[in-house]
């Protein structure tokens, strides 16, 4: 479930970045009928992430009991007993996880960020009047890129290094000790997305800033009063 949460977050950060970029690059092609397609994308995304994360529980070894006198590092979640896997099979799983779970999403997120930022400087590419949509879209894709880099980049850098340490492929004791100390920290950073994602989705929306604005309150009240009175005496 932990890895499902992490890679589902990566998937939806990519979806948000791509959709915001589409709204900027092709604003007239988006309509409400595509919301049904978004539901399909979400469902397929959850299914794919769950299927791709199946190796994590399948590789656990429930028959290997952990010694009570083991050190704290051996009792860590990332150090639970694993089944014996051949080195080639482990490398295949590791490369697929790095490529599909991090490198490709990173390219998409950064690409959407650069395209959206570039559209702000290209005034001729905007087909309809800009009422702040560009800056809101840029704020969203920048937030996605920032969360992606802070939470997931450090973990996916230390993950292959941690594998090399556990496979006894590194001879330097100092390097092994550094990797073993850094990997749990990056795992905690990856879990930080649970808090950052909802904050990002809310605080980057225009609705939040409208509610935060004080002049909005009497204006909203005036509009509602006008609707209740059928638009009479709007000037008063």
Secondary structure, DSSP 8 states (H G I E B T S, - for coil): -HHHHHHHHHHHHHHHHHHHHHHHHTGGG--GGGHHHHHHHHHHHHHHHHHHTHHHHHTB-TTS---TT--GGGGSGGGS-B----HHHHHHHHHHHHIIIIIHHHHHHHHHHHHHHHHHH-GGG--S--SSHHHHHHHHHHHHHHHIIIIIIHHHHHHHHHHHHHTT----HHHHHHHHHHHHHHHHHHHTHHHHHHHHHHHTSHHHHHHH-THHHHHHHHHHHHHHTTTTT---
